[in-house]
């Protein structure tokens, strides 16, 4: 019989993750005020991806799962996200700005 017990995470880890997400949110707002040229979107997407990764790993429990299909599904989702971001940024960068 398989053991399907849940992984118990300390409340302090959730508070730490919450603090990191709040700091990253303020960092995103601050970076939006800095003129980075074409890299504003790239930096904002990088910060958003880091925040989403933290949420998926900790709050959704992917870090602690032992299911065999979790990693391939996660890799496929990240691969699909990269395809969408690359195509969207290629479309955005090819438009006439003037």
C-alpha positions in Angstrom: 0.0 0.0 0.0 1.3 3.4 -0.9 1.9 6.1 1.7 0.2 9.3 0.6 1.0 11.5 3.6 1.2 15.2 3.0 4.4 17.2 3.5 4.1 19.6 6.5 5.6 23.0 5.9 6.5 25.4 8.7 4.4 28.5 8.9 7.7 30.6 9.0 8.4 29.4 5.4 5.0 30.8 4.3 5.7 34.1 6.0 9.2 34.2 4.3 7.7 33.5 0.9 5.0 36.1 1.5 7.7 38.7 2.4 9.7 37.8 -0.7 6.6 38.2 -2.9 5.8 41.6 -1.4 9.4 42.8 -1.9 9.3 41.5 -5.5 6.0 43.4 -6.1 7.6 46.6 -4.8 10.7 45.9 -7.0 8.5 45.5 -10.0 6.8 48.8 -9.3 10.1 50.5 -8.8 11.6 49.1 -12.0 8.6 50.4 -13.9 9.7 53.9 -13.0 13.3 53.4 -14.3 13.9 53.9 -18.0 15.5 50.7 -19.2 14.5 51.2 -22.8 13.4 47.9 -24.4 14.4 46.0 -21.3 11.5 47.2 -19.1 9.3 44.5 -20.4 12.0 41.8 -20.1 12.8 42.8 -16.5 9.1 42.9 -15.5 8.5 39.5 -17.1 11.6 38.1 -15.3 10.4 39.3 -11.9 6.9 38.0 -12.6 8.3 34.6 -13.6 10.3 34.4 -10.4 7.3 35.2 -8.4 5.2 32.6 -10.2 7.9 30.0 -9.7 7.9 30.6 -6.0 4.1 30.3 -5.8 4.1 27.1 -7.8 7.0 25.5 -5.9 5.9 26.4 -2.3 2.2 27.2 -2.2 1.2 24.6 -4.8 3.5 22.0 -3.3 5.4 21.0 -6.4 8.7 21.2 -4.5 7.6 18.4 -2.2 5.7 16.1 -4.5 6.9 12.7 -5.5 4.5 12.1 -8.4 6.3 10.9 -11.6 4.3 13.1 -14.0 4.7 16.4 -12.1 8.1 17.3 -13.5 7.3 16.5 -17.2 4.1 18.5 -16.9 5.9 21.4 -15.3 8.6 21.3 -17.9 6.0 21.3 -20.7 4.2 24.2 -19.1 7.4 26.3 -18.9 8.3 25.3 -22.5 4.9 26.4 -23.7 5.1 29.7 -21.7 8.5 30.4 -23.3 7.1 29.8 -26.8 4.2 32.2 -26.1 6.5 34.9 -24.6 9.0 34.7 -27.4 6.3 34.9 -30.1 4.6 37.8 -28.3 7.8 39.7 -27.8 8.8 39.1 -31.4 5.5 40.5 -32.6 5.7 43.4 -30.2 9.2 44.3 -31.2 8.4 44.1 -35.0 5.7 46.7 -34.9 6.3 50.2 -36.2 6.5 52.7 -33.2 6.1 55.9 -35.1 
